[in-house]
């Protein structure tokens, strides 16, 4: 943990993006717009053109109260400043399979907005539920970290006795449940924990992107052989997968995709929010009404960022061809120079414009006199004979196998997936799709479904730990018995593969 001393706070004052937002002369415009566009509506990312329209409406509302002179620039000009300026507040990027850029808040900006939200105070601060949650976490940590089997058995038996006493109290009608105050207290605590979890995803995604940037910087600065570079890249990938943050997120995403958890979470939230005590909370905050949807969107986005390093490595390997090797060497040298320049500017603590990026030690012009060139020589035309070759005969070729090749309509398979997603709750497995739309071309059609899932044409999750079986009816290859009119029994084929789950994107 960083020591919070004078030097740290002195550097933090100059480098913190959150403090830059709080000290900005456009503080009221920035915070009010970011809170409305991202925090209040629980949006992970917003298309750039939609964000321009939202800011234009926001500026119009401010101009009606304060006048046009307060913010004279256009909405797009303000957004370009907030994105392109060094230490900007937004991250603009181009998502996969889309030609429209999107914008997302940086983690430090969200932390500043949450801080301002907490500064307003809370209508109801519950302490009982937080203390019980704290005690439960301590007990679970002690039980889970203990290696003494006897103490763990005693703790489980004590918990079992408490559950039996609660069962007896319910059967006798002596358990009145939570009071209205306790229900409201736990509802507010549930909303706070959910909002904090969704906010942490931006920080997790930023950490993954930072590791991705460091990996690509390693590729650019490395002057060794390709094997040495790949060893460094693989070590970075192992760090991400084996880190505490990476393992925690993998467990979270695996748990989130469990059908039992999804159905149970939705049913419990629906039953909870229909109670009278929850109506006051729902009028001011709709987070709990769409909690699973927000968690799924945030988790899917972070999961795509985590897989980005592997895509960068694959692209690096594919670029190592002899045809463009010299071009790639020049690009790597330019990237290395850019990284060294960035490090030099940061160490010298000077502005980028005052430090030269590159310089040429000397130059001279190469003079080529016009009379040193060769004279023009017209090209000679080639002559060809027009004698027709006499065919000795027509070749007998059996083209039945060529015309029997089946054509898999990939667009039709994507429409099948979309149809199943519309009928489901947002996700559907490959086995469910095959059940509703049986395979007509057998294994070839099944492989095409896997191609759609792997190449990213459709949002999909592949769980290699859990297997699924897919069966289809195939044509019988065995000939019928001579003199027998009995039809051949149906031939079923079956394949076992990792569970493939298609997900509905937020634009659908």
C-alpha positions in Angstrom: 0.0 0.0 0.0 1.3 3.5 -0.9 2.4 5.6 2.1 0.2 8.6 2.5 2.9 11.1 3.2 3.6 14.7 2.1 5.3 13.7 -1.1 2.5 11.5 -2.2 -0.2 14.1 -1.6 1.9 16.7 -3.4 2.1 14.5 -6.5 -1.5 13.5 -6.1 -2.6 17.1 -6.2 -1.0 17.5 -9.6 -1.8 14.2 -11.2 -5.2 13.2 -9.9 -7.9 13.3 -12.5 -10.6 13.4 -9.8 -9.1 16.6 -8.3 -8.8 18.0 -11.8 -12.5 17.5 -12.2 -13.3 19.1 -8.8 -11.1 22.1 -9.6 -12.3 22.6 -13.2 -13.9 26.0 -14.1 -16.6 23.9 -15.8 -17.2 21.8 -12.7 -21.0 22.3 -12.6 -21.4 21.4 -16.3 -19.1 18.4 -16.1 -20.4 16.8 -13.0 -24.1 17.4 -13.8 -23.8 16.0 -17.3 -21.6 12.9 -16.4 -23.9 12.1 -13.5 -27.1 12.2 -15.7 -25.6 10.4 -18.7 -23.7 7.6 -16.9 -24.4 7.3 -13.2 -28.1 8.1 -12.9 -29.0 6.0 -15.9 -26.5 3.2 -15.0 -24.9 3.3 -18.5 -21.6 1.5 -19.0 -20.9 3.2 -22.3 -22.8 5.6 -24.6 -22.5 6.0 -28.4 -20.7 9.2 -29.3 -23.5 10.7 -31.4 -26.0 9.9 -28.7 -23.7 11.5 -26.1 -23.5 14.6 -28.3 -27.3 14.8 -28.4 -27.6 14.5 -24.6 -25.0 17.2 -24.0 -26.7 19.5 -26.6 -30.0 19.1 -24.7 -28.2 19.7 -21.4 -26.5 22.9 -22.7 -29.9 24.1 -24.0 -31.5 23.7 -20.5 -28.6 25.6 -18.9 -28.8 28.3 -21.5 -32.4 28.9 -20.7 -31.4 29.6 -17.1 -28.0 31.2 -17.4 -27.8 32.5 -20.9 -25.9 31.5 -24.0 -22.7 33.3 -23.1 -21.8 30.9 -20.2 -21.0 27.9 -22.5 -20.6 29.3 -26.0 -19.1 26.2 -27.7 -21.0 23.4 -29.3 -21.7 20.1 -27.6 -19.3 18.2 -30.0 -16.5 20.7 -29.3 -16.9 20.2 -25.5 -16.9 16.4 -25.9 -13.8 16.5 -28.1 -12.0 18.6 -25.4 -13.0 16.1 -22.7 -11.8 13.1 -24.8 -8.7 14.4 -26.7 -7.1 16.6 -24.0 -4.4 15.1 -21.9 -5.9 13.7 -18.8 -9.4 13.8 -20.3 -12.5 12.6 -18.5 -13.8 10.2 -21.1 -12.5 7.2 -23.0 -13.5 7.1 -26.7 -13.1 3.8 -28.4 -14.5 1.7 -31.3 -16.2 -1.4 -30.1 -15.9 -4.7 -32.0 -18.2 -5.3 -35.0 -19.4 -1.6 -35.0 -18.4 1.5 -36.9 -19.8 4.0 -34.4 -17.4 5.0 -31.5 -18.6 4.9 -27.9 -17.6 6.8 -24.8 -17.1 5.6 -21.2 -16.2 7.3 -18.0 -12.8 6.9 -16.5 -12.6 5.2 -13.1 -11.3 8.3 -11.3 -14.2 10.4 -12.7 -16.8 7.9 -11.4 -15.0 7.9 -8.0 -15.3 11.7 -7.9 -19.0 11.6 -8.7 -19.6 8.9 -6.1 -17.8 11.1 -3.6 -20.1 14.0 -4.4 -23.1 11.7 -4.1 -22.0 10.6 -0.7 -21.5 14.3 0.4 -25.2 14.8 0.1 -25.8 12.6 3.1 -28.2 9.7 3.4 -31.8 9.8 4.4 -31.3 6.6 6.5 -28.0 5.2 7.8 -28.4 1.7 9.0 -25.8 0.2 11.4 -27.4 -3.1 12.5 -27.3 -4.7 9.1 -23.7 -3.5 8.4 -22.6 -5.0 11.8 -24.3 -8.3 11.1 -22.7 -8.4 7.6 -19.3 -7.6 9.1 -19.7 -10.4 11.7 -20.9 -12.9 9.1 -17.8 -12.1 6.9 -15.5 -12.5 9.9 -17.1 -15.9 10.8 -16.9 -17.1 7.1 -13.3 -16.0 6.9 -12.4 -17.8 10.1 -14.2 -21.0 9.0 -12.8 -20.9 5.5 -9.2 -20.3 6.5 -9.1 -22.7 9.4 -7.2 -26.0 8.9 -8.6 -27.6 12.1 -11.3 -30.0 11.0 -12.7 -30.3 14.5 -13.3 -26.5 14.9 -14.9 -26.4 11.5 -17.3 -29.2 12.4 -18.2 -27.4 15.7 -18.9 -24.2 13.8 -21.1 -26.1 11.2 -23.0 -27.9 14.0 -23.6 -24.6 15.8 -25.0 -23.1 12.6 -27.2 -26.2 12.1 -28.6 -25.9 15.6 -29.4 -22.2 15.0 -31.2 -23.2 11.7 -33.2 -25.9 13.6 -34.3 -23.3 16.2 -35.4 -21.0 13.4 -37.4 -23.8 11.8 -39.1 -24.6 15.1 -39.9 -20.9 15.7 -41.5 -20.6 12.2 -43.5 -23.8 12.7 -44.9 -22.5 16.0 -45.6 -19.1 14.6 -43.1 -17.3 16.8 -40.9 -15.9 14.1 -42.2 -12.5 13.1 -39.4 -11.9 10.5 -37.8 -8.5 10.0 -39.5 -5.3 11.1 -40.2 -2.5 8.6 -37.1 -0.6 9.8 -34.9 -3.7 9.3 -36.3 -4.3 5.8 -35.6 -0.6 4.7 -32.2 -0.7 6.3 -31.2 -3.9 4.3 -32.7 -2.5 1.1 -30.6 0.6 1.3 -27.5 -1.5 2.1 -28.3 -3.8 -0.9 -28.5 -0.8 -3.2 -25.2 0.7 -1.9 -23.3 -2.6 -2.3 -24.7 -3.2 -5.8 -23.8 0.4 -6.9 -20.3 -0.1 -5.5 -19.8 -3.4 -7.3 -20.9 -1.9 -10.7 -18.5 1.0 -10.1 -15.6 -1.3 -9.4 -16.0 -2.9 -12.8 -14.7 0.3 -14.5 -11.5 0.0 -12.3 -11.1 -3.7 -13.1 -11.4 -3.0 -16.8 -8.9 -0.1 -16.5 -6.4 -2.4 -14.8 -6.7 -5.0 -17.6 -6.3 -2.3 -20.3 -3.2 -1.0 -18.4 -1.7 -4.5 -18.5 -2.6 -4.8 -22.2 -0.8 -1.5 -22.9 2.2 -2.6 -21.0 2.3 -5.8 -23.0 2.2 -4.0 -26.3 4.9 -1.6 -25.1 7.0 -4.7 -24.3 6.6 -5.9 -27.9 7.6 -2.5 -29.3 10.7 -1.9 -27.1 12.0 -5.5 -27.3 14.9 -5.8 -29.7 15.4 -9.5 -29.3 14.2 -12.4 -31.2 10.5 -13.3 -31.6 10.8 -16.2 -29.1 12.1 -13.8 -26.4 9.2 -11.4 -27.1 6.6 -14.3 -26.9 8.1 -15.4 -23.6 7.5 -11.9 -22.2 4.0 -11.7 -23.6 3.0 -15.1 -22.2 4.4 -14.1 -18.8 2.1 -11.0 -18.9 -0.9 -13.2 -19.8 -0.1 -15.5 -16.9 0.0 -12.6 -14.5 -3.5 -11.5 -15.6 -5.0 -15.0 -15.3 -3.2 -15.8 -12.0 -3.6 -12.5 -10.2 -6.1 -12.1 -7.4 -8.1 -9.7 -9.5 -8.2 -12.0 -12.5 -9.1 -15.1 -10.4 -11.9 -13.1 -8.6 -13.4 -11.9 -11.8 -13.2 -15.4 -13.4 -15.2 -16.8 -10.4 -17.6 -13.9 -10.6 -18.4 -14.3 -14.3 -18.7 -18.1 -14.0 -21.1 -17.7 -11.1 -23.1 -15.0 -13.0 -23.6 -17.2 -16.0 -25.1 -20.0 -13.9 -28.8 -20.5 -14.8 -29.8 -21.4 -11.2 -28.3 -18.1 -9.9 -29.8 -16.1 -12.7 -33.4 -17.4 -12.1 -33.1 -17.3 -8.3 -31.7 -13.8 -8.4 -34.5 -12.5 -10.6 -37.3 -14.2 -8.7 -36.0 -13.1 -5.3 -35.6 -9.5 -6.4 -39.0 -9.4 -8.0 -40.6 -10.8 -4.8 -38.5 -8.3 -2.7 -39.4 -5.2 -4.7 -43.1 -5.9 -4.6 -43.2 -5.3 -0.9 -44.5 -2.1 0.5 -41.2 -1.1 2.1 -39.4 -1.2 -1.2 -41.7 1.3 -3.1 -40.1 4.3 -1.5 -36.6 3.1 -2.7 -37.8 2.3 -6.2 -39.2 5.8 -6.7 -35.7 7.3 -6.3 -33.5 4.4 -7.5 -34.3 1.8 -10.1 -30.9 0.0 -9.8 -32.3 -3.1 -8.1 -35.0 -3.5 -10.7 -32.4 -4.2 -13.4 -29.5 -5.4 -11.3 -28.9 -8.7 -13.2 -28.9 -6.9 -16.5 -26.4 -4.3 -15.4 -24.1 -7.0 -13.9 -24.3 -9.0 -17.1 -23.4 -6.0 -19.3 -20.6 -4.9 -17.0 -19.2 -8.4 -16.7 -19.3 -9.1 -20.5 -17.5 -5.9 -21.2 -14.7 -6.6 -18.8 -14.4 -10.1 -20.1 -13.9 -8.8 -23.6 -11.2 -6.5 -22.4 -9.5 -9.4 -20.7 -9.4 -11.3 -23.9 -7.9 -8.4 -25.8 -4.3 -9.3 -24.9 -4.7 -12.7 -26.6 -6.0 -10.9 -29.7 -3.0 -8.6 -29.7 -0.6 -11.7 -29.4 -2.4 -13.4 -32.3 -2.2 -10.3 -34.4 1.5 -10.0 -33.6 2.2 -13.6 -34.7 0.2 -13.2 -38.0 2.2 -10.1 -38.9 5.6 -11.9 -38.9 5.7 -12.7 -42.6 8.7 -12.1 -44.8 6.7 -9.8 -47.2 6.2 -7.0 -44.8 9.0 -7.7 -42.4 10.9 -4.4 -43.1 7.7 -2.4 -42.8 7.0 -4.0 -39.4 10.6 -3.2 -38.3 10.1 0.4 -39.1 6.8 0.5 -37.2 8.4 -1.2 -34.2 11.2 1.4 -34.2 8.8 4.3 -34.4 6.7 2.8 -31.5 9.8 2.3 -29.4 10.9 5.9 -30.1 7.4 7.1 -29.1 7.5 5.2 -25.8 11.0 6.5 -25.0 9.9 10.0 -25.8 6.9 9.6 -23.4 9.2 8.3 -20.7 11.7 11.2 -21.2 8.9 13.8 -21.0 7.5 12.3 -17.8 11.0 12.1 -16.2 11.9 15.7 -17.1 8.5 17.0 -16.0 8.4 19.3 -19.1 5.8 19.9 -21.7 5.7 17.7 -24.7 6.0 20.6 -27.1 9.3 21.8 -25.6 11.1 18.5 -26.0 11.9 17.4 -29.6 10.4 14.1 -30.7 12.9 13.3 -33.4 15.7 15.0 -35.2 17.8 14.5 -38.4 21.6 14.8 -37.9 22.2 15.9 -41.5 20.8 15.8 -45.0 21.8 16.3 -48.6 20.0 16.2 -51.9 20.7 13.4 -54.4 21.1 15.1 -57.9 20.1 13.0 -60.9 20.8 14.9 -64.2 18.2 14.3 -66.8 20.8 13.3 -69.4 21.9 10.4 -67.2 18.7 8.6 -67.7 18.3 6.0 -70.5 16.5 6.8 -73.7 12.9 5.6 -74.2 12.6 2.2 -75.7 9.2 1.1 -77.1 8.0 -2.3 -75.9 7.9 -5.0 -78.5 4.6 -6.7 -79.2 4.3 -10.4 -78.9 2.8 -12.6 -81.6 0.7 -15.6 -80.9 -0.5 -18.4 -83.2 -4.2 -19.1 -83.5 -4.0 -22.8 -84.3 -6.8 -24.6 -82.4 -5.9 -27.7 -80.6 -8.0 -30.7 -81.6 -9.5 -32.5 -78.8 -9.0 -36.3 -79.0 -12.1 -37.0 -76.9 -14.3 -35.9 -74.1 -13.1 -36.9 -70.7 -15.7 -38.8 -68.6 -15.6 -37.2 -65.2 -18.1 -38.0 -62.4 -19.2 -34.6 -61.0 -21.8 -36.0 -58.6 -19.6 -35.6 -55.5 -18.9 -32.0 -56.5 -22.6 -31.0 -56.9 -23.4 -32.9 -53.7 -21.4 -30.5 -51.6 -23.8 -28.7 -49.2 -23.8 -25.0 -48.7 -24.3 -23.8 -45.2 -26.2 -20.4 -45.0 -24.3 -18.7 -42.2 -26.8 -15.8 -42.1 -29.6 -18.2 -41.6 -27.8 -19.8 -38.6 -27.4 -16.3 -37.1 -31.1 -15.6 -37.6 -31.8 -18.9 -35.8 -29.7 -17.7 -32.8 -31.4 -14.3 -32.8 -34.8 -15.9 -32.8 -33.9 -18.1 -29.8 -32.5 -15.1 -28.0 -35.7 -13.2 -28.5 -37.8 -16.0 -27.1 -35.4 -16.5 -24.1 -34.4 -14.2 -21.2 -31.3 -13.0 -22.8 -29.1 -16.0 -23.3 -29.4 -19.4 -24.9 -27.1 -22.4 -25.3 -26.1 -24.1 -28.5 -28.0 -27.2 -27.5 -31.2 -25.2 -27.2 -30.7 -23.7 -30.6 -30.2 -27.1 -32.2 -33.2 -28.4 -30.4 -35.4 -25.7 -31.8 -33.7 -25.7 -35.3 -32.5 -29.3 -36.0 -29.3 -29.8 -38.0 -30.0 -30.4 -41.7 -26.3 -30.8 -42.7 -25.0 -32.6 -39.6 -21.5 -31.9 -38.3 -20.7 -29.3 -41.0 -23.6 -27.1 -39.8 -22.6 -27.6 -36.1 -19.1 -26.5 -36.9 -20.5 -23.4 -38.5 -22.3 -22.5 -35.3 -19.0 -22.9 -33.4 -17.4 -20.6 -36.0 -20.0 -17.9 -35.3 -19.4 -18.2 -31.5 -15.6 -18.1 -31.8 -15.1 -15.3 -34.4 -17.2 -12.8 -32.4 -20.1 -12.4 -34.9 -22.4 -13.1 -32.0 -21.7 -12.4 -28.3 -21.0 -15.9 -26.9 -19.4 -17.5 -23.9 -17.6 -20.9 -24.0 -17.3 -22.8 -20.8 -14.7 -25.5 -21.2 -15.3 -26.8 -17.7 -18.9 -27.8 -18.4 -19.6 -30.1 -21.3 -22.9 -30.6 -23.3 -24.1 -33.3 -25.7 -25.7 -32.5 -29.1 -27.5 -35.1 -31.2 -28.9 -35.1 -34.7 -30.5 -37.5 -37.1 -28.2 -38.6 -39.9 -28.9 -40.5 -43.1 -28.2 -44.2 -42.8 -25.1 -45.3 -44.7 -25.8 -49.0 -44.5 -27.5 -50.5 -47.6 -30.9 -52.2 -47.3 -30.9 -56.0 -47.0 -31.6 -57.7 -50.4 -35.2 -58.7 -50.7 -36.3 -56.9 -47.5 -38.9 -54.2 -47.5 -38.2 -53.2 -43.9 -37.0 -49.6 -43.6 -33.6 -49.0 -42.1 -33.6 -47.8 -38.5 -32.8 -44.1 -38.0 -29.1 -43.3 -37.4 -28.4 -40.8 -34.6 -25.1 -39.1 -34.2 -23.9 -37.5 -31.0 -21.0 -35.1 -30.2 -19.7 -33.8 -26.8 -18.2 -30.3 -26.7 -17.8 -27.4 -24.2 -20.9 -25.5 -23.3 -21.5 -22.6 -25.8 -23.9 -19.9 -24.6 -25.0 -17.1 -26.9 -25.8 -13.7 -25.2 -28.0 -11.0 -26.3 -26.2 -7.7 -27.0 -27.5 -4.5 -25.5 -28.4 -3.1 -29.0 -30.9 -6.0 -29.6 
